[in-house]
Amino acid sequence: MAYPREGRGDRRPSPPREYTKAVCADCGAECEVPFKPTQGKPVYCRDCYKKHAPPRRESRRSLF
């Protein structure tokens, strides 16, 4: 028996993401992250991550 496709293909719903509480290495605020932090690696809150994230490359289309 074939089931009708809905939306963008036949993707199954993913399970809800589990968040882990962490402390931002920059400002010290408590935050939640969608991964289990690795000891020795800094974890940043959303605002501090923006300051530490590598700059985004420009797309080739914007150069012409």
C-alpha positions in Angstrom: 0.0 0.0 0.0 1.4 3.4 -1.0 1.0 6.4 1.3 0.5 9.9 -0.1 3.6 12.1 0.2 3.2 15.3 2.2 5.2 18.4 2.0 8.9 17.9 0.9 9.0 14.2 0.4 8.5 11.4 2.8 10.6 12.6 5.7 9.7 11.2 9.1 9.4 13.6 12.0 12.6 13.8 14.0 12.5 13.3 17.7 12.5 16.5 19.9 16.0 17.9 20.5 17.5 17.4 23.9 19.2 20.5 25.4 22.0 20.5 28.0 22.5 23.3 30.5 25.9 25.0 30.3 27.6 28.2 31.4 28.9 30.6 28.8 32.7 30.7 28.7 32.6 34.4 27.9 29.9 36.2 30.0 29.2 33.4 32.5 25.4 33.3 31.8 23.6 30.0 32.1 22.4 28.8 28.7 21.1 25.6 27.0 22.8 24.0 24.1 21.6 21.3 21.7 24.7 19.1 22.3 26.6 17.6 25.1 29.6 20.0 25.8 33.1 18.5 25.6 35.3 19.1 28.5 38.1 21.6 27.7 36.1 23.3 24.8 34.3 26.6 25.5 30.6 26.9 25.2 29.0 30.2 24.3 25.5 31.6 24.8 23.7 32.8 21.7 24.9 36.4 21.9 28.6 35.5 22.7 28.6 32.9 19.9 27.9 35.6 17.4 31.1 37.4 18.5 33.2 34.3 18.3 31.8 32.7 15.1 34.0 32.7 12.0 32.9 35.4 9.5 30.5 34.2 6.8 31.9 34.1 3.3 30.2 36.3 0.7 28.5 34.4 -2.0 29.9 34.6 -5.5 26.7 36.1 -6.8 27.1 39.3 -4.7 30.6 39.9 -6.2 29.1 40.5 -9.7 
